[in-house]
Amino acid sequence: MGFLDDAKEVADTAGRKIKDAFEDTTDRIGDKADEAKADANVRKAEAEKESVENRNELKEQLRGDHK
C-alpha cells in the first residue's frame, strides 16, 4: 500500500500547487484590472481639470480679466 499512499500524496501536492497557481494568476489579473481602472480615473480627472481651467480662462477673457 505504500505505493498507493505515495501516489495519492503526490496527486494531492500537485492539486494544491495547481490551485495555488490558479489563485495567484486570478489575483494578478484582478490587480491589473484595478490598476487600469485607476489609471483611467486619473486621466478622466486630468481632462476634467483641464476643461475647467480652459472654461475659466475663457470667462476671464470675456470679462476682460485675462492675464
C-alpha positions as CSV (number, residue, x, y, z in Angstrom):
1,M,0.0,0.0,0.0
2,G,3.0,2.3,0.3
3,F,3.0,2.9,-3.5
4,L,-0.7,4.0,-3.5
5,D,-0.2,6.2,-0.5
6,D,2.8,7.9,-2.2
7,A,0.8,8.3,-5.4
8,K,-2.1,9.9,-3.5
9,E,0.3,12.3,-1.7
10,V,1.9,13.3,-5.0
11,A,-1.5,13.9,-6.5
12,D,-2.7,15.9,-3.5
13,T,0.5,18.1,-3.7
14,A,0.1,18.6,-7.4
15,G,-3.5,19.6,-6.9
16,R,-2.6,22.1,-4.2
17,K,0.1,23.6,-6.4
18,I,-2.2,23.9,-9.4
19,K,-4.9,25.5,-7.2
20,D,-2.3,28.0,-5.7
21,A,-1.1,28.9,-9.2
22,F,-4.6,29.5,-10.4
23,E,-5.4,31.7,-7.4
24,D,-2.2,33.7,-7.9
25,T,-3.0,34.2,-11.6
26,T,-6.5,35.3,-10.8
27,D,-5.2,37.8,-8.2
28,R,-2.7,39.2,-10.7
29,I,-5.4,39.7,-13.3
30,G,-7.6,41.5,-10.7
31,D,-4.7,43.7,-9.7
32,K,-4.0,44.7,-13.3
33,A,-7.7,45.4,-13.8
34,D,-7.7,47.6,-10.7
35,E,-4.6,49.4,-11.9
36,A,-6.1,50.1,-15.3
37,K,-9.3,51.4,-13.8
38,A,-7.3,53.7,-11.5
39,D,-5.3,55.0,-14.5
40,A,-8.5,55.7,-16.4
41,N,-9.9,57.6,-13.4
42,V,-6.7,59.7,-13.2
43,R,-6.9,60.5,-17.0
44,K,-10.6,61.5,-16.6
45,A,-9.8,63.7,-13.6
46,E,-7.0,65.4,-15.5
47,A,-9.2,66.0,-18.5
48,E,-11.9,67.5,-16.3
49,K,-9.4,69.8,-14.6
50,E,-8.1,71.0,-18.0
51,S,-11.6,71.6,-19.2
52,V,-12.4,73.7,-16.1
53,E,-9.2,75.6,-16.5
54,N,-10.0,76.4,-20.1
55,R,-13.5,77.4,-19.3
56,N,-12.3,79.7,-16.5
57,E,-9.7,81.2,-18.8
58,L,-12.3,81.9,-21.5
59,K,-14.6,83.5,-18.9
60,E,-11.8,85.7,-17.7
61,Q,-11.1,86.8,-21.3
62,L,-14.7,87.6,-21.9
63,R,-14.8,89.7,-18.7
64,G,-11.6,91.4,-19.7
65,D,-9.8,89.9,-16.7
66,H,-7.2,88.0,-18.8
67,K,-3.6,88.0,-17.8
